[in-house]
Amino acid sequence: MKTVSFLMGMILLLPGCASTPTWELEHLVVAEASGLHTWQLLRYDNFKDNGGFARYYVPSGEKEMKSWSELITVGFLSGNKISITAYLEANENRMKVRCPGTRHQVIESDTHNVYYTDTYPRCEGRESQSEISRFIQGNDGIHSVSYTVKGRELTTGEKEKWLTILRNSFIAKGEKHEKVR
């Protein structure tokens, strides 16, 4: 299976570091079926308070965060200070306070993974959104990948397709992308 990989390590975020990746850090390998290699990175947020980051990808041709139609988000929260279930619960509670009417549904979970959907109503000047996501507990922190649509709910077919993509994505280490989880 061909894959598209994205390094999820802080070494590449430090100014002045070498341009060659250090593959010994955990990184998320997103299943090729996502088509992520054809999408463009629109925004990159570095969370200095927790050593994490989020990368926001949009279909080729979309130029602004406020006008995207589909979004793939790849994220990382450094460290193992919180479990994925506690992190998911905190995230869910935060969104329900920010956007009353938010619907959250866990599809499946185990010790290291949570697959879930969120549907956000129109709020705070934003259009409604619907997403399917996965949190993965790695050795170096929590990894996440999400597919989101704006202005409508995900169809059953989109949920099935993206659940397969999320299941086929994995955490790896090393230049050969050896699966860790």
C-alpha positions as CSV (number, residue, x, y, z in Angstrom):
1,M,0.0,0.0,0.0
2,K,1.4,3.4,-1.0
3,T,1.2,6.0,1.7
4,V,1.8,9.7,2.1
5,S,3.7,10.5,5.3
6,F,3.9,13.6,7.4
7,L,6.5,14.0,10.0
8,M,5.0,14.8,13.4
9,G,8.2,15.7,15.2
10,M,9.2,19.0,16.7
11,I,12.8,18.9,15.3
12,L,11.5,20.2,12.0
13,L,9.8,23.1,13.7
14,L,12.9,24.5,15.3
15,P,14.6,27.4,13.5
16,G,18.0,26.7,12.1
17,C,17.6,22.9,12.1
18,A,19.0,20.7,9.3
19,S,16.7,20.2,6.3
20,T,17.0,16.4,6.5
21,P,14.2,14.9,8.6
22,T,15.0,13.0,11.7
23,W,12.8,10.0,11.2
24,E,13.4,8.6,14.7
25,L,10.6,10.8,15.9
26,E,7.0,9.5,15.6
27,H,5.1,10.7,12.6
28,L,1.7,10.0,11.2
29,V,1.4,8.2,7.9
30,V,-2.0,9.1,6.3
31,A,-3.4,6.5,4.0
32,E,-3.0,7.4,0.3
33,A,-6.7,7.0,-0.4
34,S,-7.2,10.3,1.4
35,G,-5.7,12.0,-1.7
36,L,-3.8,14.3,0.7
37,H,-0.8,14.5,-1.6
38,T,-3.0,16.5,-4.0
39,W,-4.3,19.0,-1.4
40,Q,-2.4,22.1,-0.4
41,L,-1.2,23.2,3.0
42,L,-3.2,26.3,3.8
43,R,-2.2,27.0,7.4
44,Y,0.2,25.6,10.0
45,D,-0.3,26.4,13.7
46,N,2.5,25.7,16.2
47,F,1.2,25.4,19.7
48,K,4.2,26.6,21.8
49,D,2.5,25.9,25.2
50,N,2.3,22.1,24.6
51,G,4.8,21.4,21.8
52,G,2.0,20.4,19.4
53,F,0.8,21.7,16.0
54,A,-2.0,21.5,13.5
55,R,-1.7,21.5,9.7
56,Y,-4.8,22.5,7.6
57,Y,-5.0,21.2,4.1
58,V,-7.6,22.2,1.5
59,P,-8.4,21.1,-2.0
60,S,-6.1,22.6,-4.6
61,G,-7.3,26.0,-5.7
62,E,-8.8,27.0,-2.4
63,K,-6.9,30.0,-1.0
64,E,-8.3,31.2,2.3
65,M,-9.2,29.5,5.6
66,K,-12.6,31.4,5.8
67,S,-13.8,30.0,2.4
68,W,-12.7,26.3,2.4
69,S,-15.3,23.7,1.5
70,E,-13.4,20.6,2.6
71,L,-10.6,20.4,5.2
72,I,-8.1,17.7,6.2
73,T,-6.5,18.5,9.6
74,V,-3.4,16.7,10.8
75,G,-2.4,17.4,14.4
76,F,-0.1,16.5,17.2
77,L,-0.2,17.2,21.0
78,S,3.3,16.5,22.5
79,G,3.6,14.3,25.6
80,N,1.5,11.7,27.4
81,K,0.1,13.9,30.1
82,I,-3.5,13.1,29.2
83,S,-5.2,10.0,27.8
84,I,-7.0,10.2,24.4
85,T,-10.4,9.6,26.1
86,A,-9.7,12.5,28.6
87,Y,-8.5,14.7,25.7
88,L,-11.6,13.8,23.6
89,E,-13.9,14.6,26.5
90,A,-12.2,18.0,27.2
91,N,-12.4,18.8,23.5
92,E,-16.1,17.8,23.3
93,N,-17.0,19.9,26.4
94,R,-15.1,22.9,25.0
95,M,-17.0,22.7,21.7
96,K,-20.4,22.3,23.3
97,V,-19.8,25.4,25.4
98,R,-18.5,27.4,22.3
99,C,-21.2,26.0,20.0
100,P,-24.4,24.8,21.8
101,G,-26.1,22.2,19.8
102,T,-22.8,20.4,18.9
103,R,-23.4,16.7,18.3
104,H,-20.6,14.3,19.2
105,Q,-20.6,10.5,18.6
106,V,-17.9,8.0,19.3
107,I,-17.9,5.4,16.5
108,E,-15.4,3.0,18.1
109,S,-12.5,3.2,20.6
110,D,-9.8,1.0,22.1
111,T,-6.7,1.7,24.4
112,H,-4.9,3.7,21.7
113,N,-7.6,5.0,19.3
114,V,-10.8,6.9,19.3
115,Y,-12.8,7.3,16.0
116,Y,-15.6,9.8,16.2
117,T,-17.8,12.3,14.4
118,D,-18.7,15.9,15.4
119,T,-21.4,18.0,13.9
120,Y,-21.3,21.7,14.7
121,P,-24.2,24.1,14.1
122,R,-23.7,27.6,12.7
123,C,-22.2,29.6,15.5
124,E,-19.8,32.4,16.3
125,G,-20.1,33.7,12.7
126,R,-19.0,30.3,11.2
127,E,-21.0,28.0,8.9
128,S,-22.1,24.6,10.2
129,Q,-19.5,21.9,9.9
130,S,-19.4,18.1,10.1
131,E,-16.3,16.0,10.6
132,I,-15.0,12.5,11.1
133,S,-11.8,12.1,13.1
134,R,-9.3,9.8,14.8
135,F,-7.2,10.4,17.9
136,I,-4.2,8.0,18.2
137,Q,-2.2,7.7,21.4
138,G,1.4,7.4,20.4
139,N,4.5,7.1,22.6
140,D,5.4,10.8,22.0
141,G,1.9,12.2,22.3
142,I,-1.5,12.3,20.8
143,H,-1.8,12.3,17.0
144,S,-5.0,13.3,15.1
145,V,-6.4,13.3,11.6
146,S,-9.8,14.7,10.6
147,Y,-11.8,15.2,7.5
148,T,-14.3,18.1,7.7
149,V,-17.0,19.5,5.3
150,K,-18.5,23.0,5.7
151,G,-22.2,24.0,5.4
152,R,-23.6,20.4,5.4
153,E,-23.4,17.1,7.1
154,L,-21.1,14.3,6.0
155,T,-23.0,11.7,3.9
156,T,-23.0,8.0,4.9
157,G,-20.7,7.3,2.0
158,E,-18.2,10.0,3.1
159,K,-18.2,8.6,6.6
160,E,-17.6,5.1,5.4
161,K,-14.8,6.2,3.0
162,W,-13.1,8.3,5.7
163,L,-13.5,5.7,8.4
164,T,-11.5,3.3,6.2
165,I,-8.9,6.0,5.5
166,L,-8.6,6.8,9.2
167,R,-8.2,3.1,10.1
168,N,-5.5,2.7,7.4
169,S,-3.5,5.6,8.7
170,F,-0.8,4.8,11.4
171,I,2.0,6.1,13.5
172,A,5.4,5.2,12.3
173,K,9.1,5.7,13.2
174,G,12.2,5.5,11.0
175,E,12.9,6.4,7.5
176,K,11.2,3.2,6.3
177,H,8.0,4.3,8.2
178,E,7.9,1.2,10.4
179,K,4.5,1.0,12.0
180,V,4.5,1.8,15.8
181,R,0.7,1.9,16.2
